Amino acid sequence: MGTVKAVLWGFLGVRRNADYQKDIASLNPVHIIGVGIVMALLFVLGLIALVHWIVP
């Protein structure tokens, strides 16, 4: 869950330096990359679904 939270903060681009340093020390980079790819895919699919819902 900490990895998901760190990736979501990264998507927003808002993160305190102390929290960033703590994440770097404790989280696995492979997990961060995997969660980031999944979150980006979900974001793109959500945008596609929204466009198809608005524009018939």
Secondary structure, DSSP 8 states (H G I E B T S, - for coil): -HHHHHHHHHHHT---HHHHHHHHHHS-HHHHHHHHHHHHHHHHHHHHHHHHHH--
